[in-house]
């Protein structure tokens, strides 16, 4: 393995152990066993390397997360909760990156592109439509609402797991909400 891959693996370890916001150039170089100058040579900046590492971590989490999304009902939400429990460091780093992205346009676009793809994938799952056939409207409505629910559940499990809802409670809440929704068009 070369310095480039060592740096990426070191950055991933730092993300998991220290988080996005608290990882420094010195941390990554030490974790990778290379000089700090190697980061600039291979990635241009610590920020770019951290962004690449975060995207890789999110892809890995997404692969695990995908299994939960294939389920329906209570199993879907229980699977999401289990995924957060198993990948809490990645979930936390992603929320740190959301905040950081407000000041880093490149990171913001990477996250936004991931969300666009996520909305489309969620809409495909919910509607039973192949992803490449999901309309923009379905992605912006069904996919956006589903993504908002998942994101909110993740926040609750990261901040207050003892009082966060179970999968069954999420489903019960969704049924109660749907009973109160009217079409105001």
FENQUI-V653932 format. One record per residue. PHI is phi in whole degrees, -180 to 180 (none if undefined). D_FIRST is the distance of its C-alpha to the first C-alpha in Angstrom with 2 decimals. Layout:
BEGIN
phi: [PHI	PHI]
d_first: [D_FIRST	D_FIRST]
END
This chain:
BEGIN
phi: [none	-90	-57	-59	-70	-59	-64	-64	-65	-64	-65	-63	-59	-65	-58	-68	-88	-114	92	-68	-71	-100	-82	-113	-57	-60	-60	-65	-60	-65	-65	-87	72	-130	-75	-64	-63	-64	-62	-62	-64	-88	-125	91	-164	-61	-59	-64	-63	-62	-64	-64	-62	-62	-62	-65	-61	-67	-64	-64	-65	-59	-64	-69	-65	-56	-62	-67	-69	-71	-80	-127	56	-61	-61	-59	-71	-63	-65	-64	-61	-62	-65	-66	-63	-80	-126	-59	-65	-68	-60	-63	-61	-67	-70	-62	-68	-58	-66	-61	-64	-68	-114	-127	-54	-63	-66	-58	-67	-62	-67	-61	-63	-64	-68	-60	-65	-62	-61	-65	-64	-67	-63	-61	-63	-68	-90	73	-100	-57	-56	-74	-108	-69	-72	-60	-63	-65	-63	-78	-104	-60	-65	-66	-67	-64	-63	-63	-64	-64	-61	-63	-65	-61	-59	-63	-72	-74	-96	-151	-60	-67	-116	-72	-72	-81	-58	-64	-69	-63	-63	-60	-64	-65	-64	-64	-63	-64	-69	-103	-87	-121	-90	-91	-72]
d_first: [0.00	3.82	6.91	8.10	6.20	6.63	10.09	10.83	10.24	12.22	14.80	15.22	15.91	18.31	20.01	20.71	21.89	23.62	24.19	23.96	26.86	26.06	22.40	22.24	19.98	20.22	19.22	15.99	15.05	16.06	14.21	10.88	11.95	12.18	15.46	17.48	17.84	14.22	15.32	18.16	16.36	13.76	16.07	19.51	20.45	19.75	21.99	20.12	16.79	18.86	20.59	17.54	16.35	19.95	20.27	17.30	18.96	22.26	21.12	19.99	23.30	25.14	24.13	25.54	28.40	29.31	30.58	32.97	34.22	35.17	37.73	41.08	43.48	42.80	39.74	38.07	38.64	37.85	34.51	33.75	34.77	32.59	29.61	30.34	30.71	27.35	25.50	27.65	24.94	23.78	27.47	28.24	25.42	26.71	30.20	29.15	27.55	30.83	32.69	30.28	30.45	34.09	33.07	29.95	31.05	27.61	26.69	30.21	29.91	26.64	28.39	31.59	29.99	28.52	31.99	33.69	31.58	32.14	35.88	36.08	34.20	36.41	39.51	38.58	38.18	41.46	43.50	42.14	41.52	38.59	36.26	36.88	40.60	40.67	42.97	42.11	45.03	43.70	40.27	42.07	44.46	43.26	39.54	40.11	42.33	40.00	37.04	39.35	40.31	36.77	35.76	38.90	38.28	34.76	36.25	38.91	36.54	34.30	37.33	39.90	38.71	41.89	44.05	41.89	43.33	42.42	41.83	45.50	46.65	44.71	46.36	49.73	49.33	48.46	51.57	53.70	52.38	52.98	56.56	57.16	55.68	58.30	58.09	59.61	59.53]
END
